[in-house]
Amino acid sequence: MLEDMIWRVISLEKRDGYFNTALDEAMINLVSGKEAPPTLVFTEWRPTVSVGRAQSVELDVDEDACRKYGAAVVRRQSGGQAVYVDEGYVVMSLIGQRKFFPTSLDGLRESISVTLANVLQEYGVPCRFY
């Protein structure tokens, strides 16, 4: 179970979307190659639109608005829709080998939530999963 494992926790100050996306990709490669332990990364972002791997930037992102407001546009390895993040957002990336994650959606939600609650408690945030 995820919550029973020892996790490396990385917490970074605000960075641009290019750095944060590259960090996620590097951590995915290191963890999947067994060169690093399972890792929980907390990042803060400067204005960025993060686009899923299968999305079309041309169709799904107003690039003129991004340039006007200084928002970077990055493509992440994971799927999903475009997400806008900026100051005040903290993004969590939970990176581990697939074999450590439950296969059922309910089990995955619970395991991730318990793991996150345990880490937040270590930082003095009172929380629990129920």
N, C-alpha and C positions, 0 to 999 in steps of 0.2 A: 504494500500500500504506500502511496506517496507520502502520507503523513508520518510514516514510520521511518522514512529515509533521512539521511543527513544531506542537507542542501547547502550549496554555496549561495550566498545572497550578495548581490551587487546592487548598490544604490548610487545613482549618479546625479550630479547637478544638471541643470538644464543644458541641453545640447540641441543641435539642429537635427532635422529628420534624416539627413544623410548619415550622420554618425550613428544615431540610434538604430537605424535600419541595418547598417553594416555590422554593428555590435550584435544584433540578433542573429544575423546570418553567420557570423564568426562563432557565436556560442552554439548554434545549431550544429555546425560542422564539428566543433570540438567535442560536444557531448555525444553526438551520434558516432563519432570515431573513438569514443571511450578515452579521449585525451583529457576530459574534464568531467567532474561529477555533475549530477543533476543541478541545475542552476535556476534561481529565481532572480530576475532582473527587474528593478524598478527604475524607470527613466522618466525624466521630465523633458518636455518638448518645446521648441520654438515653433511658430506657426508652420504646420505641415499638413498636406493631404497625403495620406497613406493609401495606396491603391492596391487591391488584391491582385494576385498573379494573373488571373484570367480576364481582368477588366480592361476596357479600352480607355486610355487616358483621353483620347480625342472625343469620345462619346460621353464620358462620365465626369469629366473635370473641366471647370471653366478656367482654362489656363490664363486668360487675360486677367481675370479677377485675382488669381494667385500671384501673378506678377505685380499687379497694382497694390496688393496688400502685403507683399513680401512673404508669401507662403511657399515653401518648397513643395515639390511633388515627388514622391518616392514610390517605388514598387516593392512590396514585401513578398516573401516567399509563400506566405499562407494565402488562403483564398479569402472569400468574403467581399463585402462592398467597401467602397471608399470611406475613409474616416478622416474627419478634420480634428486635429489636436493642436492646442496652443498652450500658452502660459496658464498654469493652474491645473493642468491635467497631469496625472501620474499614470503611466502605462506599465502594466505588469506583464512580463513574459516568463512563462513557466516552461523550462526546457529540460526534457529528459528523454531517455530512450523509450520507444514505444512499448516495450515489454513491461515497463513499470506502471503504465496507465491502465485503469480498468477499461474493459471493452464495452460495458453498458453505459449509456448516456447518463442515467441516474447515478451510477457508481462513479463515473468521471466527475460529474458536478460535485458530489459529496466529497470525494477525495481532494479535488482542487480547493474547495472551500475550506476544508479542515486544515489543509497544508497552509493556505494563506492566513487563516486565523491564527495558527500556531506561530507563524513568522511575525505577524503583526503584534502578537502578545509579547514576543521577545523585544520588540521596539517600544513596549509600554502602551500599546493601544488595546484597551479592554474589548475583546470580542470573542465570540464563540459561534460555532455552526450548530444550528438546530433545525 
